[in-house]
Every structure is written in structure tokens, then in C-alpha cells.
Amino acid sequence: MNEQLTNKLESIIQKLNIIKQKDDRIKDLTDKLVNISKEKDEALFSKIEMLKSHSAEKEQLNAQILNLTQSVNENQGKIKKLKEKSRAAQDGLMGSSFEQDRLKKAVKEREEEITEIQEKVASVASGETGILYDLRISVNHILGKIEDAKRSLRLVVPNMKFLQENGIVEALEKLQEKTVVNIALSVDIIEDGPIIESWKARGWYINNYTEMNLICVSSNGANVSIAYVSEGIVSGFYTNIYDLVMIFNQALMYPFVKGVKL
């Protein structure tokens, strides 16, 4: 009897140890998932902050241009008045000519400064750059990029339901036949099959990407938009700054690398 109890006790202890090992494994995997999620959020936040910095610098430079332009206009107005004054009073011509030369030099310096700042504005933040923070804004942004796509379109969305509910399927159908289209989304083979087959018949490339947390779009390879979606909350950005497009295109390619080609 004692031996049977001992064996049962040992068996229970072994099972408890196995359960503890599984609990430890589950905790370890959970911690890793949490860390991966935090790293993704931190990376996205860092990229968004960088874009905010670009936008702020652009606004600052535009303000400088406005101030300098006003200064140029004021100096040009003074020159015009001095010319009128010199024609009306020849005895003050010498003094007026000296003042005109001084103001002309100031105008030239201001114009050169404006040109320099305008070139910097163009290099820092030319075209459109901004933040995606609302689902409806993001959908309208996607629709606009689809309309612009003449040569190519690369699109990442959560699933077919998202496309249908937001009128994106209809927009895609209007694309020209020559447009090269790549779409990554979570696919239900049975329900989504007919639409997927019609897309493939048009020569489009479709990837089954099951992680339904990204909204991305790029048209003609000239811009990139990336947003993270969680429970209807959107956090993302868009830009057509060449250097940033080259950097973020790598992130845009991730769903197509990880997804399964259909």
C-alpha cells in the first residue's frame, strides 16, 4: 500500500513538474511576444517622430521665406520712392543714388537668402509628408493613391472585408490594364476566391498575409504610406521624399516577403 501511494505521489510530482515547465514556456513566449510588440511600436513611433521633425522644419523655413519676401518688398518699395524723389529733386540726386545702391544691395542679399532657403525647403521636405491618425483619412488617402497609380501599385490591407466596406475594390477595378499591381491581405480562399481569381486573371500579384495590422500603399514607386492598425486605431505616416521612400519601401516589402503568393 505504501509503495502504491509512493508511486502515485511520484507520478503526481512528475505531472506537476511537466505543467510547471509548460507554464514557464508559455510565460517565456508571452514575454517575447510582448517585447516584439513593444519593439514594433517603438520603431513606428521613432519613424513618426522623424516625420514630424521634417514637417516642423518645413514650416519654419516657409516662415523665414515669408519674412524675407516681405523685407524684399519693403526695400523695393523704398527704392521706387527714392527714384521718384530723385527725379523730382535733382539737388538730392547724389544722396538718393547712394541710398538706392544700398537698398539694391540689401534687396539682392535678401533674394539670395530666399533662394537658398527655398532650395533647403525642397531638399528637406518637398511635396507631401504627413501623419495618418484616422481610419477614414487613411482610406481616402489609399483611394487617392490608387487613382494616381498609372505604372504600378503596391497595396497592403487587413482583408477583403476592409476593401469591400471602404469602396476600395471598386477603385481597384478602375485601374488601367498596364498598371502593375501587387496586393497583400488576409485571404479567405472560399469567400474571397472569385475576386482573387479575377485579379489574377488581370495579371495582378496577390499574397496571403495573415497579420491584419497594416495599411500600406505606394503608387508608381514615388511615395510610400505605412500605418499600423489596432482595434480601429490608426498610427502612421505618408511621404514622397525620395530618401524616406527608399528607406520605408523596405518595410512595405515585408508583407510580400512573409506572405504566401496565391
MIDOFI-487478 format. One record per residue: y, z, x of N, C-alpha, C in turn; residue in one letter. Coordinates in steps of 0.1 Angstrom, whole numbers, plus 5000, padded with zeros to 4 digits. Example, Ala and Ser with C-alpha at 12.3 -4.5 7.8 and 13.67 -1.06 7.14 Angstrom:
BEGIN
494350785132495550785123496750785132A
497850715128498950715137500050795129S
***
This chain:
BEGIN
498850005008500050005000501350005009M
501350085019502550095028502749965035N
501549905039501649775046502249665037E
501849665024502449575014503949595012Q
504349715011505749745010506549705022L
505849725034506549685047506749535047T
505649465043505749315043506849265034N
506849325022507849285012509249315017K
509449425024510749465029511149365040L
510149335048510549235059510849105053E
510149065043510448935036511848935030S
512149045024513549055018514549055028I
514349125039515349125050515548985056I
514348905057514448765062515348685053Q
515048695040515848625030517348655030K
517548785032518948835033519648775045L
518948765056519448705068519748555066N
518848485060519048345057520248325048I
520348415038521548405029522848425037I
522848525046524048555054524348435063K
523348375068523648255077524248145069Q
523748125057524348025048525748055044K
526048185041527348235038528348205050D
527848245062528648225074528948075076D
527947985073528147845075529147795064R
528947835052529947795042531347845045I
531547965050532848015054533347925065K
532547895075532947815086533447675082D
532647615073533047485068534347495059L
534447595051535647615043536847635052T
536747715063537847735072538247595079D
537247515082537547385088538347295079K
537847295066538547215056539947255054L
540147385053541547435052542347395064V
541847405076542647375088542947225088N
541947145084542246995083543346965073I
543247035062544247005052545647055057S
545747165064546947215069547547115080K
546647055088547046965098547646835092E
546946795081547446675074548846695068K
548946815062550246855056551346865066D
551046925078552046945089552446805095E
551446715096551746585102552646505092A
552346515079553146445070554546505069L
554646635069555946705069556746655081F
556146655093556846615105557346475104S
556546385098557046245097558146235087K
558146305076559146305066560446365072I
560346475080561546525086562146425096E
561346345103561946245112562646145104M
562146105093562846005085564146065079L
564146195075565346255071566446255081K
565946275094566946275105567546145107S
566746035106567245895107568245875096H
567945915084568845895072570145965075S
570146085080571346165082572146105093A
571546055103572245985114572945865109E
572245785101572845665095574045705087K
574045805079575145845070576345885079E
576045955090577046005099577745885106Q
576945785110577545675117578345585107L
577945575095578645505085580045565082N
580045705082581245775080582245745092A
581745745104582545715116583145575115Q
582345475110582845345108583945335098I
583845415087584845415077586145475082L
586045585090587245645096587945545106N
587145485114587745395124588345265117L
587745215107588245105099589645135093T
589745265088590945305082592045315093Q
591645355105592545365116593045235120S
592145135121592444995124593444935114V
593144955101594044905091595444965092N
595545095095596845165097597645105108E
596945085120597545025131598044885129N
597144805122597544665119598744665109Q
598844765100600044775091601244805099G
601144895109602344925118602744805126K
601844725131602144605138602944515129I
602444495117603144405108604544445105K
604744575103606144625101607044615113K
606444635125607244615137607644475139L
606744375136607144235137608344205128K
608244255115609244235106610544295110E
610444415116611644485121612244405133K
611444355142611944285154612644155150S
612144095140612843965135614143995128R
614244115122615444155115616544215125A
616044265136617044325145616644285160A
617244185165616944135178617244235189Q
618244325187618544415197617444525199D
616544535190615444635192614244565196G
614344435200613144355202612244405214L
612944445225612144495236611344615233M
612044715227611344835223610244815213G
610444725203609444695193608344615200S
608544525209607444455216606544545223S
607144645230606344745237605444825228F
606044865216605244935206604144845201E
604444715198603444625193602344615203Q
602644595216601544585226600644715226D
601344825225600544955225599644965213R
600144925201599344925189598244825189L
598544705195597544605196596344645204K
596744715215595644765224594844875217K
595544955209594745065201593844995191A
594344895184593544825174592344765181V
592544695192591344635199590344745203K
590844855208589844965212589045015200E
589745025188589145075176588044975172R
588444845172587544735168586244735177E
586444755190585344755199584444875196E
585044995192584345115189583545095176E
584145025166583444995154582244905156I
582444805164581344715167580144785174T
580544875183579444955190578745045180E
579445115171578745195162577945115152I
578445005147577744915138576344875144Q
576444845157575144805164574244915164E
574745035166573845155167573245185153K
574045165143573545185129572445095127V
572544965131571544865128570244905136A
570344955148569244995156568545125151S
569345215146568845345142568145335128V
568845275119568345285105568745165097A
568345045101568744925094567844915081S
568444845071567644825059567344955051G
566244955045565945065036565045175042E
565345295041564545405045564845525036T
563745585031563945695022562745775019G
562845865010561845965006561245934993I
559945944991559245934979558846074974L
559346114963559146254959558746264944Y
558646154937558446154923557446034920D
556446064911555445964908556045834902L
556945844892557545734886558245644896R
559045714905559745644916558845574925I
557645634928556645574937556045454930S
555745464917555145344910556145234910V
557445254907558445154907558545084921N
558445174931558545124945557345024948H
556145064943555044984945555244844938I
555644854926555844734918556844634925L
557944694931558844614938558244544950G
557444624957556844564969555844454966K
555144474955554144374950554944244947I
556044254940556844144937557344064949E
557644144960558244084972557144024980D
555844054978554744004987554543854985A
554943784995554743634995553543595004K
553543665016552543625026551343725025R
551643855024550543955024550844085017S
549844155012550044275006548844375009L
549244495013548144595016548544715007R
547544754999547844854989546744954988L
547145084988546145194987546545284975V
545645304965545945384953544745474950V
544945574942543745664939542545594933P
542845514922541745454915542245344905N
541245274898541645174889542445224877M
542145344873542845404862544345414865K
544645454877546045464882546745324881F
546045224885546645084884546945044870L
545945074861546045024847547145104840Q
547145234842548145324835549645294839E
549745234850551145214855551545074856N
550744984850551144844849551044764862G
550244824872550144754885549144644884I
548144654876547144544875547844414871V
548744424861549444304856550344244867E
550944334875551844294886551044224897A
549844274899548944204909548544074905L
548244054892547843924887548843814889E
550143854890551243754892551443704907K
550643764916550743724930550343584932L
550943514941550643374944549243374951Q
548643254949547243234954547143244969E
548243204976548243204990548443344996K
548843444988549043584993547743644997T
547743695009546543775014546643915009V
545643955002545644084995544544175000V
544844305004543844405007544144524999N
543144574991543344684983542244794986I
542644914987541645024989541845124977A
540845164971540845254959539445304957L
539345414949538145474945537545384933S
536345334935535845234925534645284917V
534745274904533545294896532945154894D
531745134900531145004901530944944887I
530545024877530244974864531544944856I
532345044855533645034847534544934853E
534744944866535744854873535144724878D
533844704876533244584881533844454878G
534144424865534744294861536044264868P
536944364869538244344876538044324891I
537144404897536944384911536344244914I
535444204906534844064908535843954906E
536843974897537843874895538843874907S
539043994913539843994925539143934937W
537843964938537143904949537043744948K
536943704935536943554933538243494938A
539343564938540643514943540743524958R
539643584965539643594979540343724984G
540543814975541143944979540044034986W
540544124994539644215001539744354995Y
538544404990538544534983537744634990I
538244754992537544864999537444984989N
536245034989535945154980536345274989N
537445334986537945454994538045574984Y
537145664986536945774975537945894976T
538645904987539546014988540845974980E
540946024968542045984959543346064961M
543846064973545046144976546246064983N
546045924983547045844990547645734981L
548945714982549545594977550245524988I
549845404992550445335003550645184999C
551645125005551944985002552644925014V
552344795017553044725027553044575023S
554244515023554344375019554844295030S
554144185033554544085044554544155058N
553944265059553944335072555244385077G
556244375068557644405073558144545069A
557244625062557644755057556444835055N
556544965053555445055051555945175042V
555045205032555345325024554045405023S
554145535026553045625025553345755018I
552545795008552745915001551445984998A
551546114999550346204997550546254982Y
549446244975549446284961548546394958V
548946504952548146614949548646674935S
547746674925547946724912549346674906E
549546544908550746484902551946494911G
551846574922553046594931552946494942I
554046424944554146324955555046364966V
554546344978555346374990555146255000S
556246175002556046065011557345995015G
557345875020558445805026558245655026F
559345585028559245435030560245395040Y
559945285047560845235058560545095061T
561545025066561344895072561944885086N
562144995092562545005106561344965114I
561544855123560344795129559544895137Y
560144975145559345075154558545165145D
559145215134558445305125557345235117L
557545115114556545035107555245025116V
555544995129554444975138553645105140M
554345225139553645355141552845385128I
553445375116552845415104551845315099F
551845195104550845095100549445145104N
549345225114548045285118547545375108Q
548445455102547945545091547545465079A
548345365076548045275064546645215066L
546145185078544845115080543745215078M
543945345078542945445078541945425066Y
542445415053541545395042540745275043P
541245165049540445045051539345055061F
539545145071538545175081537545265076V
537945365068536945465063536345425050K
536945335043536345285030535145195032G
534545155021533345065022533844935016V
533644825023534044695018533144645007K
533744604996532944554985532744404985L
***
